[in-house]
Every structure is written in structure tokens, then in C-alpha cells.
Amino acid sequence: GDFAGYVDNNGIEDRSVTFEVVRARKASNFVMVLDISGSMDTNDRLERMKQSAIRWVKYDLKQDVSLGLLKFSTNPVVMKPLTSVIDTNRQEFIDSLDALSPNGGTCLGAALKGGLKVLKDGNIPNGGVMIFLTDGVHACDGADKSTINDVLSQVVAQNVRVITIAFSDNADPDILKLAQETDGKAYFVPDDSGPEVINTALQGSLTFQTSVPSNEVDIIV
């Protein structure tokens, strides 16, 4: 028959090696760190954040991009570990975001550490993009009272780029520093603004690729 005399086991191995080269790494790894502190209830901040985040996951996030979700107030809580987003699970991310409600303090350092851990636990010990959405005033009554400044060196060491989206007109000045020192970008969302600023910031985050050696650079087709 067609397969008579077929003993070339190498074929399979060669093909898998080629496949590995073509798909060296997933396109991107994102962790979204969402502030649900009591102050996010002011001026509809939480609702606006939710709607924009849902829109981003629903329409902008490409198939197979890895995303983790972490909410924080007094303590960070993982809502979704780093997971490849595909059509069959996309709605789970949307439902998690839709269920957010405001409560508690604003522990910014603990939140950043939580975001770093989501990436590490998802087998991304180095690199990735953190989208940090907060009203940015550190008011922490939790066990871990660390500030952005306390955790900044850890973020830099893990080579994570941070895109900060700050709701309010008086966010912590360290938010800007966090974005600058991690090669990220800082966006400020005034309280009287519509969804455009947040949507633009989230769409902009998709153009960020982690800095890696050129032989590991992500190839986006």
C-alpha cells in the first residue's frame, strides 16, 4: 500500500522542530491588574473600567494571546491565572470582569507583586505586559503596605512592561515613574471623560512587545 516500506521516523521529529521554530513563543502575555477599592466607586470609575476592559477582551484581544486577571483592594486576588484566550473561554474572562464590585483600600505595592506572580505562575518568569488600572492613591490598611516605589525594582528585574491607566486627576506620581522605568506607557483618565481614553490605552497596550534578545523576538503575523 501507500505506506509500504515507510520507516523514516525522522520525519515526525523534523516537523516538530520546525514547528517549534515557527511558533517560538506565544505572541504576548498580559496580566490585567484591576483596582476595586472603595474609591473606584467615585464618578463611575469602576463601571467605566469594567466596560472598557470587557470591550478589550471581547473585540481587541486576538486568539491565543495569554491573559491573567487580578483584582485588588486591600489584598490582591487572582480572578484568572495566565490563560490562552480562545473563543471557548473568552466569555469566562468577560463574566469575571462583569462581576467586579468596589470594596476596601488601595494597596498598590501588593497589587504589583500580585501581577508579577500571575506572570511567574504562568511560566513567564521574565517579560510580559502588565496593565495596571487604578485610581492611584495609595491608601493601604492591608498586611502588605508596600508602595509602588518599594516594588519598582522587582518589576524592572522581571522585565515586565507596565501600562498604567490612572482614573482621577490626582493619582500617585509614582504611577508615571512606574510606566517610564519599565518602558511602558502612562495614561490618565479624567473623571469627566468618556470611554475613549481607556479604550485607546488598552488598544495601545497590544502594540507592546516585551524586550527580549533578537533571537527570541515575538513574530506577530
C-alpha positions in Angstrom: 0.0 0.0 0.0 0.9 3.7 0.2 2.9 3.2 3.4 4.8 0.1 2.4 8.5 0.4 3.5 7.9 3.6 5.4 10.5 3.6 8.2 11.5 7.3 8.2 10.9 8.2 11.9 12.9 11.3 11.5 10.2 13.0 9.5 8.0 13.5 12.5 10.8 14.8 14.7 11.9 17.2 12.0 8.5 18.5 11.6 8.0 19.2 15.3 11.4 21.0 15.4 10.3 23.3 12.5 7.0 23.9 14.3 8.9 24.9 17.4 10.9 27.4 15.4 7.9 28.9 13.7 5.9 29.3 16.9 8.8 30.0 19.2 6.6 31.7 21.8 3.1 32.9 22.3 2.5 36.3 20.8 2.1 38.1 24.1 1.4 37.6 27.8 -0.7 40.1 29.6 -1.8 40.5 33.2 -4.6 43.0 33.9 -4.4 44.3 37.4 -7.7 46.0 38.4 -8.4 48.3 41.3 -11.7 47.6 43.0 -11.1 49.8 46.1 -14.0 51.7 47.5 -12.8 54.9 45.9 -13.3 53.4 42.5 -17.0 53.8 43.2 -16.5 57.6 42.7 -17.5 59.1 39.4 -18.4 55.7 38.0 -14.7 54.8 37.7 -15.2 51.1 38.3 -18.1 50.8 35.8 -16.1 52.7 33.2 -13.1 50.4 33.8 -15.3 47.3 33.6 -16.9 48.3 30.3 -13.6 49.2 28.6 -11.9 46.0 29.9 -14.8 43.8 28.7 -14.8 45.5 25.3 -11.0 44.9 25.0 -11.3 41.2 25.8 -14.3 40.8 23.5 -13.1 42.6 20.4 -9.4 43.5 20.6 -7.7 40.6 22.2 -6.5 38.2 19.5 -7.0 34.4 19.7 -4.2 32.7 21.7 -2.9 35.7 23.5 -2.4 34.8 27.2 -4.2 36.9 29.8 -4.4 36.8 33.5 -6.8 38.8 35.6 -6.1 40.1 39.2 -8.3 42.4 41.2 -7.1 44.2 44.2 -8.1 46.5 47.0 -6.7 45.7 50.5 -5.4 42.4 49.1 -4.7 41.1 45.6 -6.9 38.3 44.4 -6.3 36.2 41.2 -9.5 36.0 39.2 -8.0 34.2 36.3 -4.5 32.7 36.1 -2.5 33.3 32.9 -4.5 31.5 30.3 -4.5 31.4 26.5 -7.7 33.3 25.4 -9.7 31.3 22.8 -13.2 31.5 21.6 -14.4 28.8 24.0 -13.2 30.6 27.2 -13.3 34.3 26.2 -16.7 34.7 27.9 -15.3 33.4 31.2 -12.9 36.4 31.2 -15.8 38.8 30.4 -18.0 37.3 33.2 -15.2 37.7 35.7 -14.8 41.4 34.8 -18.5 42.0 34.8 -18.8 40.7 38.4 -16.3 43.2 39.9 -17.7 45.4 42.7 -15.9 48.1 44.8 -14.7 47.5 48.3 -11.7 48.0 50.5 -8.4 50.0 50.5 -5.8 50.7 47.8 -2.7 48.6 48.3 -0.7 49.4 45.2 2.6 47.6 46.0 0.8 44.4 46.9 -1.1 44.7 43.7 2.0 44.9 41.6 3.6 42.0 43.4 0.4 40.0 42.7 0.6 40.9 39.0 4.2 39.8 38.8 3.3 36.5 40.5 0.5 35.8 37.9 3.1 36.0 35.1 5.6 33.8 37.0 3.0 31.2 37.9 2.0 31.2 34.2 5.6 30.2 33.3 6.6 33.7 32.3 9.5 34.3 34.7 10.8 37.2 32.6 8.9 39.6 30.4 5.2 40.2 29.7 3.0 43.2 29.9 1.1 44.4 33.0 -2.0 46.6 32.5 -2.4 48.5 35.8 -5.8 50.1 36.2 -6.2 52.1 39.3 -7.3 55.5 40.7 -3.8 55.5 42.0 -3.9 56.9 45.5 -2.1 54.5 47.9 -4.4 54.1 51.0 -3.5 50.7 52.3 -4.7 49.0 55.5 -3.6 45.5 54.4 -0.8 43.3 55.7 1.4 44.3 52.8 1.7 48.1 52.9 4.4 48.3 50.2 4.2 51.3 47.8 4.8 51.4 44.1 8.3 52.7 44.8 9.0 49.7 47.1 8.2 47.2 44.4 9.5 49.1 41.3 12.9 47.3 41.3 11.2 43.9 41.3 9.1 44.9 38.3 12.2 46.1 36.5 14.1 42.9 37.4 11.3 40.7 36.0 11.5 42.8 32.8 7.7 43.4 32.8 6.4 46.5 31.0 3.7 48.3 32.8 0.9 50.2 31.1 -0.7 52.4 33.7 -4.2 53.7 33.3 -5.0 56.0 36.2 -8.5 57.1 36.9 -8.6 60.5 38.7 -6.9 63.8 38.4 -4.7 63.3 41.4 -3.1 59.8 41.0 0.1 58.9 42.7 3.1 60.5 40.9 4.9 57.1 41.1 2.4 55.8 38.6 4.1 57.8 35.9 7.5 56.6 37.2 6.4 53.0 37.1 5.5 53.3 33.4 8.7 55.2 32.5 11.1 52.9 34.3 9.6 49.8 32.7 9.4 51.1 29.2 5.7 51.2 29.4 3.2 54.0 28.9 1.1 56.1 31.3 -2.5 57.2 30.6 -4.6 59.4 32.8 -8.3 59.2 32.6 -10.1 62.4 33.8 -13.2 61.8 35.8 -15.4 63.6 33.3 -14.2 61.7 30.3 -16.0 59.0 28.3 -14.6 55.6 27.4 -12.3 56.8 24.6 -9.2 57.4 26.7 -9.4 53.9 28.4 -10.2 52.2 25.1 -7.2 53.9 23.4 -4.9 52.9 26.3 -6.0 49.3 26.2 -5.7 49.1 22.4 -2.2 50.7 22.7 -1.1 48.0 25.1 -1.4 45.4 22.3 1.4 47.1 20.4 3.8 46.5 23.3 6.1 43.5 22.9 8.5 42.6 25.7 12.1 43.5 25.2 13.9 40.2 24.5 17.1 39.2 22.7 16.6 39.4 19.0 16.6 35.7 18.5 13.5 35.4 20.7 11.6 38.4 19.4 7.9 37.7 19.0 6.7 37.4 15.5 3.2 38.7 15.1 1.6 37.5 11.8 
